[in-house]
């Protein structure tokens, strides 16, 4: 953030000028837009020169795609955080940029308020994506529906130990974005039982809703 204003410094990467203008307008005065680019080479040069706090990065770009920008600069700019902003919600696109090092992925249907919140959270080193997109990441990186996490892992919330094996299964399916009915079908239990397990999960982890659960799962390396 700039010392003078305290605002998050953001660089916009999208090959459509009207989209960049719209994003800039939605971000408003809460951030400082330090640059824009429409293709991979221009983005790499601009981000390198401006060293922003957050890069809002389109996935499909001339010259190699958004992941090429990220892969070119991630090691060089470790303090910069990357948030994909794309019209695509395809699993392969989500997984490609997350593997490359993005901290989140949101689609262009996002509201202005939610986009501002996403930028703020990513700047604070949180992870941001919808439950449905989180499911793609879980499928790509999780070893199984109830993959064990080392007890001595400092990133692991001790609340995980409070969950039963069934509650862990329900927790991970909730974080993937499945409905109660879909979870019941996958685990061969009733919707009412799913609701009970879900309530227990949120209570034991001291969380309020599914969005918080998704963030918690990502922070604790369950994605």
C-alpha positions in Angstrom: 0.0 0.0 0.0 1.1 3.6 -0.6 2.4 5.3 2.5 0.6 8.5 1.7 -3.0 7.1 1.1 -3.0 3.7 2.7 -4.8 2.4 -0.4 -4.1 -0.9 -2.1 -2.1 -0.5 -5.3 -3.7 -2.5 -8.1 -2.6 -3.3 -11.6 -5.3 -4.3 -14.2 -4.7 -6.8 -16.9 -7.4 -7.4 -19.4 -7.4 -7.3 -23.2 -10.6 -5.3 -23.4 -10.3 -1.6 -22.7 -14.0 -1.3 -21.8 -13.7 -4.0 -19.2 -10.7 -2.3 -17.6 -12.6 1.0 -17.5 -15.5 -0.8 -15.9 -13.3 -2.5 -13.3 -11.5 0.8 -12.5 -14.9 2.5 -12.0 -16.1 -0.3 -9.7 -13.0 -0.2 -7.6 -13.5 3.5 -7.1 -11.4 5.4 -4.6 -10.7 2.5 -2.3 -7.7 1.4 -4.4 -5.0 3.1 -6.4 -4.8 1.8 -10.0 -1.1 2.0 -10.8 -1.3 0.6 -14.4 -3.1 -1.4 -17.0 -2.1 -3.8 -19.8 -3.9 -5.7 -22.6 -1.4 -8.5 -23.4 1.3 -10.6 -21.7 4.5 -8.6 -22.7 2.9 -5.2 -21.7 1.6 -6.7 -18.5 5.0 -8.2 -17.5 6.8 -4.9 -18.1 4.1 -2.8 -16.4 3.8 -4.9 -13.3 7.6 -5.2 -13.0 7.9 -1.4 -13.1 5.0 -0.6 -10.7 5.3 -3.5 -8.2 1.6 -3.4 -7.2 0.1 -4.9 -4.1 -2.5 -6.8 -6.2 -2.7 -7.7 -9.9 -6.3 -8.3 -11.2 -5.5 -10.7 -14.0 -7.6 -11.9 -16.9 -7.1 -15.6 -17.8 -7.2 -15.3 -21.6 -4.7 -12.8 -23.0 -2.8 -12.4 -26.2 0.7 -13.6 -25.9 0.3 -16.6 -23.6 -2.5 -16.1 -21.2 -2.8 -14.8 -17.6 -0.8 -17.7 -16.1 2.2 -16.8 -18.3 2.2 -13.3 -16.7 2.1 -14.9 -13.3 4.8 -17.5 -14.0 7.1 -14.7 -15.3 6.9 -12.6 -12.2 5.8 -14.6 -9.2 9.3 -15.4 -8.0 10.6 -11.9 -8.8 7.8 -10.1 -7.0 7.0 -12.3 -3.9 5.0 -9.4 -2.2 2.6 -9.0 -5.1 -0.7 -10.9 -4.8 -2.6 -12.2 -7.8 -6.4 -12.4 -8.3 -7.8 -13.8 -11.5 -10.8 -12.0 -12.8 -12.3 -13.8 -15.8 -15.5 -14.5 -17.7 -14.5 -18.1 -17.7 -15.5 -20.5 -14.9 -14.0 -23.6 -16.6 -12.1 -25.9 -14.2 -9.0 -26.0 -16.3 -8.7 -22.2 -16.3 -9.2 -22.0 -12.5 -6.7 -24.7 -11.8 -4.1 -23.3 -14.2 -3.8 -19.9 -12.5 -4.1 -21.4 -9.0 -1.2 -23.8 -9.8 0.8 -20.8 -11.1 0.3 -19.0 -7.8 -2.9 -16.9 -7.8 -4.5 -16.3 -4.4 -8.0 -16.3 -5.8 -10.3 -16.5 -8.8 -13.5 -14.6 -9.3 -15.7 -14.3 -12.4 -16.9 -11.1 -14.1 -20.4 -11.6 -12.8 -19.1 -10.4 -9.4 -20.6 -7.3 -7.9 -18.5 -4.1 -7.4 -18.8 -4.4 -3.6 -17.7 -8.1 -3.7 -14.8 -7.2 -6.1 -13.5 -4.5 -3.7 -13.8 -6.9 -0.8 -11.9 -9.6 -2.8 -9.1 -7.2 -3.6 -8.8 -6.2 0.0 -8.7 -9.8 1.2 -6.1 -10.9 -1.3 -4.0 -7.9 -0.4 -4.1 -9.2 3.2 -3.0 -12.7 1.9 -6.4 -14.3 2.2 -7.7 -16.5 -0.6 -10.9 -15.7 -2.5 -13.1 -17.8 -4.8 -16.7 -18.9 -4.9 -17.7 -22.3 -3.4 -18.2 -23.7 -6.9 -14.7 -22.6 -8.0 -13.3 -23.8 -4.8 -14.6 -27.2 -5.7 -12.3 -27.3 -8.7 -9.3 -26.5 -6.6 -10.3 -29.1 -4.0 -10.6 -31.7 -6.7 -7.2 -30.8 -8.1 -5.2 -30.6 -4.9 -6.9 -32.7 -2.3 -5.7 -36.3 -1.9 -9.2 -37.5 -1.0 -12.5 -36.5 0.6 -11.0 -36.5 4.1 -7.3 -36.2 3.4 -5.3 -36.1 6.7 -3.4 -33.0 7.6 -0.2 -33.4 9.8 -1.0 -32.6 13.4 2.2 -30.5 13.7 1.4 -28.4 10.6 1.5 -24.8 12.0 -1.1 -23.7 9.3 -3.7 -26.2 10.6 -6.5 -24.9 12.8 -6.8 -27.0 15.9 -10.5 -27.0 15.4 -10.0 -29.6 12.7 -9.2 -32.2 15.4 -12.7 -31.6 16.9 -14.4 -32.9 13.7 -15.4 -36.5 13.4 -14.5 -38.4 10.2 -18.0 -37.9 8.8 -18.0 -34.2 9.7 -14.7 -33.8 7.8 -16.3 -35.4 4.8 -19.3 -33.1 5.0 -17.0 -30.1 5.6 -15.0 -30.7 2.5 -18.1 -31.2 0.3 -19.6 -28.0 1.7 -16.4 -26.2 0.8 -16.6 -27.6 -2.7 -20.0 -26.0 -3.1 -22.3 -29.1 -3.0 -25.9 -28.6 -1.8 -27.2 -30.5 1.3 -29.2 -32.8 -1.0 -26.1 -33.5 -3.2 -24.0 -34.2 -0.1 -26.6 -36.6 1.2 -26.7 -38.5 -2.1 -22.9 -38.8 -2.1 -22.6 -40.0 1.5 -25.9 -42.0 1.5 -27.3 -40.0 4.5 -30.5 -37.9 4.8 -30.6 -34.2 4.1 -31.6 -33.7 7.8 -28.4 -35.5 8.9 -26.3 -33.4 6.5 -27.8 -30.3 8.1 -27.0 -31.6 11.5 -23.4 -32.3 10.5 -23.0 -28.9 8.8 -24.3 -27.1 11.9 -21.8 -29.1 14.0 -18.9 -28.2 11.6 -19.6 -24.5 11.7 -20.1 -24.5 15.5 -16.9 -26.5 16.2 -14.8 -24.3 13.8 -16.5 -21.2 15.1 -17.5 -20.1 11.6 -20.7 -18.3 10.5 -21.4 -19.5 7.0 -20.2 -21.5 4.0 -18.1 -18.6 2.6 -16.1 -18.5 5.8 -15.8 -22.3 5.7 -14.3 -22.1 2.2 -11.7 -19.5 3.3 -11.0 -21.6 6.4 -10.4 -24.7 4.3 -8.0 -22.9 2.0 -6.1 -21.3 4.8 -5.6 -24.7 6.4 -4.3 -26.2 3.2 -7.3 -28.4 2.6 -7.8 -27.1 -0.9 
